[in-house]
Every structure is written in C-alpha cells, then in structure tokens.
Amino acid sequence: VLETTWKYNIYSNSRKIGNASLTREEAEFEVERRKIETEMLRLGGKRKTEQGKANWFFEYRPSSGGIEILWSSYETDQGVIYFDSEEKAKKVVEIIGKDRIKKYIFGVEE
C-alpha cells in the first residue's frame, strides 16, 4: 500500500472516488471488499435486475445475525449484486463464506 501526503497535490480527488484511504486499515478493508464483490460477479452475479423475473440477493438480518437469500422482481437498493437463482446465491455464500460477506459487504463483525 502506497502511503503519501496528498492534501495539496493532484491526487486529492482520489479520496472522493474511493481510490485513496486515510489509514492502512481502511485501505486493506476496501481492497478485500472489492475482491469479494469481484468474486461475487465472477460467480454469476450481476448489477442489474431482469424486470419481471426473480432476482436473488443477500440481506443481513441483525435479529438473527444471519444472511437471508431473498428475491425481487425489481431493483431493491443501489449496489446490490443479484443472481439468477437461489442455488447460485447459496453457492456464492458457500464459496466466499458468511463471515466474510457479513464483514466486507454488510460491515458487520461479530
């Protein structure tokens, strides 16, 4: 991780678009979060829904501490990664792991 003072240089906009962090920990967290999102997309996820069809996605439930796999026929929230089937979504949770998804996608550490 490159550390530099960027307050007054041409890279100051990097922070605004998410390509610079204030701390090493913040940078490492963001790198891991992006890796997980990329893996979710590589495993069949997509950013857009298919209107009128079941689009499966993850939702964190604080009451149970679990990840629910739900579906919607329209886009639910900005940034959600959707899957064509419940089976694909379950497989992604298996491969990546519930704890990593909770930590890096939902920002929950237990």
N, C-alpha and C positions, 0 to 999 in steps of 0.2 A: 504494500500500500504506500503510495507516494504521499508524503506529508509536506505541506508547503504553506506559506502565508499567502493568502490570495485576496485579502481585503481590497487592495487597490490595484490589482492587475486585471488583465483582460479576461481572466478565468472566473471572475466573481459571479458571473451568471451560471456557472456550473452548479452551484449550490441550489439555485432556483429550479433547475431542471432535474435535480436528483443525481448529479454526477460528481458531487463533492460532499464530504461529510465533515462535521465538526470534530468527531473523535474517531479513533481507530475502531472502537466497539460498534459505533453507528455504521461505519463503512463495512465492517465484516458482516454485520446483520443484514445490510442491504444486499451485499453480494450473495449471501445464502438465500435470501428471499427471492432474488431474481433467478437463481439457479433452480429453485423449486418451481417457480412459475413456468420457466422454460421447460422443465421436465414434464409438468402437467400438460403443456401444449404439445410436446413431443409425443406424449402418450395418448393423444387423441382429443385433447381439449381444444376449445375454440372460444374466441372473444364475443362472437355474435350468436344470437339465437336463431333458430329456424321458426318463424312465426307459425303458430297453429300446431306445432309438434312438441313433444315432451323434450325439454332441455334440462338435463340433470346437473346439479351443482351442490357444493358443500355449504353448510351453515353450522356455525358453532353455537351450541346451546349451553350457556353458563349454568343453568339449573341442574343439568346432568353432567356437565363437564365433557360432553361428547360432541362428536361431529355427526350431524344428520345429513343424509343424502336426500335431497328433495328435487322436485321438478317444477317447471313453469313453462307455459306456452308463450311467454313474453320475457323481455329482459327485466331482471329484478333490480340490480344495482350496478353502478359503474365499477368496472374492474373484475367482475365475476368471470370465472372460467367455466364454461359449460361442456357437457359431454352428451353424446348421442344416446347413451343408455345407462341405466342404473349399474349394470355389470361393469362397464368401463370406469365409472366413477369409483366403485368399490375397489377395483383393481388398482387404481391410482392411489387410493388410501393405503392399500396393502403394500405397494411398492415404495412409496415415499415415507409412509408412517404417520400415524395420527398425531404423535407428539410434535414432529417437525411441521406438520401442516398447522397445528394449533399455534405453535410458536411463531412461525415465519409468515403465515398467511393471515391469521387472526390476531397475532400479537399477544397470545396467552401463554404464560409459563406457569407450570404448577410446581 
